[in-house]
Amino acid sequence: MAIALRRRTLLRLIFLGGLVFLVRSFFSSSSSASSVTDPTEIQKQGVLDLVKRGEKALDARKYKFLQARLGRDDREDLFSDVIKDGYMDYWDRFQKPYMTGHETSHMDAQSVLSAIEQLLTLNGWVAALCPTLTRPFSQNKYEEAHEDLVKQNHLYYVGMVIHSADHFLIDQLAVIVQLAKRFGTSNLFVSMLDYDSSDSTETLTDLCEAVLTLLGVPFRIRRVPGMTFDPAAAYYPLEEAHARNLALEPLHELYEKRNIKFHRVIWLKGFTCPNDILETIKISVSNEAAMVCGMDWAEHNGFFIFSDRWRTRDINGDQFRQSKSSSLSDSSLISVPPRDVEAAKRYAQHLPFQVFCCESGTHVVDPAQSYYAGISYRAGDDFHNATLPKDVNIRPPDAKCLDSTQAWFCRDLWVAKAREGMKDLEQEPDLSEVPQMKKREPEPIPQAAEGGGGGGKPAAAPGGPIAFRKPQNNRKIDADANAGSDYDASDLPQNDDVPSSPDDDEDQQQTKLTIPNSVFLPARILVNPRCVTTYAGVSHTQLALDLFGPPDREDRDDEIKKKDVLEDWEGAPNSFVCQEQQTTGGRRAPKNQRRLGFSIHQELEERESLAI
Ligand SMILES: *[C@@H]1O[C@H](CO)[C@@H](O)[C@H](O)[C@H]1NC(C)=O
């Protein structure tokens, strides 16, 4: 029954898709003669555009270039002619006369409208279940909160990088349609990047194109070849960075050419319920966060485990635990994903908590604090290219971490925020020569560090009481914190070298630090545990129950919401668990692990000397 239904939905979609292609090819062949410019290129704002204030900036029906398809494989094959003849015949004999005929044209318009209406109810296969899932507070409360958001009439940018992941695509499309329905079809821009997929992603992106075209949602769907021909020569973090930057190209073009600024960028990964995404946007706005991530859970031997451990670090720089979704049933909190005590407490209350870095499936980024401020995705470049003969790569122990592009992005967010804080203070006299501290209330200087180790000497600097601030939560030694085995790092060699304990490293770092991280303005990176990202095959109902318990605990609603806004923001950790891919070899290339110092001051100085 369910399968029959799916098949019917799919058939209907494919039929609609075909229809749209007919219409498009019909129009494009008649109009291409008159226009010289590339119809897929975003056009510069003309004088006329400036005059027409108050109109929708992202009106895809008016500006054809807002719906572009790049890099589609349009090569002719054996059957191209046969197929083309077939649909032209259908078009000429049945569609066109019906559309243009006097008696039938209004019916045709009607059927297009009802098709659109039907498409707007597109709920996917997993998404359809979302409203039935348990959440820590009731669904009506969600709805209310979202109405506020929708009223503000902001623009949102949906970014997706698809690399042979066709099994999510229909549901992701459903989520986009649901978002378009709430925000309005011209308050959204969808950027899909197909990075060298070899499955049916190409066909399904055709389908996405058809649906988005009919709905009038602006998009750019683009397919690009892989960076290297030989997978063994590919360096995964570099590929990640490349793909994401390409997916962001329309964001920059729309700003440069048409002065369109987006309020938030939503990176869709895996599968996330539409309401959870709205929630995360809300948390992003109320906290003025640079980034808010969900949490992603993968099915593993009948359990769900927190899975994106490669890119996630708690505010102490530690890796998350590979916890089960049911870990909350243990009230001691020693088995929940974040190791940091404060975060663990907030996790237990389903509240957003601060981290050093996260990605975890779907995440929301504030472009004003990142992309518009000049941050793009990058990766280390001194990796070992395993396909080259004898390219021995000896790296110093404090060489930059060769980890994921997201980890680089997070560090860039910290540094950018620190620099922003310095700029604010630079206006004041006398402080301009010294690297500045953030405007935080003076904190007591913890002289006696517990355990005799980590505290170190307070660094003194002219111009103000710069003090090393111990994180408020007690940093306990967690023997497991450094011993990585990870879903993403399952190829990690066990015990080949034992990373030194975090405290030793901190001591080392202290001597090098001129200005501690804690005095700089902290980046606001949060994880929202209420935003769940899952993968195909996951039984959502069980997962939701594991995470949030039985539904409808209305009494907790207001209590929870008030605490969604973080009051205290920690500075960056002095060191973090660096899990790096030192060699090429694609996504599954082996990872090594070490603990590496992180000094914002040093980063700032380096960048200054490089003038970036
Ligand atoms: C590694 O070397 C090969 C051969 O020169 C080259 O084609 C490839 O692009 C290199 N890989 C990377 C990630 O630079």
The ligand as a MOL file (V3000), in Angstrom:
LIG
                    3D

  0  0  0     0  0            999 V3000
M  V30 BEGIN CTAB
M  V30 COUNTS 14 14 0 0 0
M  V30 BEGIN ATOM
M  V30 1 C 47.7320 14.3500 -6.3290 0
M  V30 2 O 48.5670 14.1540 -7.4300 0
M  V30 3 C 47.9030 13.8260 -8.6330 0
M  V30 4 C 48.9620 13.5040 -9.6660 0
M  V30 5 O 49.8100 14.5950 -9.8770 0
M  V30 6 C 47.0380 14.9770 -9.0570 0
M  V30 7 O 46.3270 14.6790 -10.2490 0
M  V30 8 C 46.0410 15.2640 -7.9490 0
M  V30 9 O 45.2690 16.4080 -8.2690 0
M  V30 10 C 46.7630 15.4780 -6.6280 0
M  V30 11 N 45.7440 15.5870 -5.5840 0
M  V30 12 C 45.4300 16.7210 -4.9720 0
M  V30 13 C 44.3180 16.6640 -3.9920 0
M  V30 14 O 46.0280 17.7590 -5.1460 0
M  V30 END ATOM
M  V30 BEGIN BOND
M  V30 1 1 1 2
M  V30 2 1 1 10
M  V30 3 1 2 3
M  V30 4 1 3 4
M  V30 5 1 3 6
M  V30 6 1 4 5
M  V30 7 1 6 7
M  V30 8 1 6 8
M  V30 9 1 8 9
M  V30 10 1 8 10
M  V30 11 1 10 11
M  V30 12 1 11 12
M  V30 13 1 12 13
M  V30 14 2 12 14
M  V30 END BOND
M  V30 END CTAB
M  END
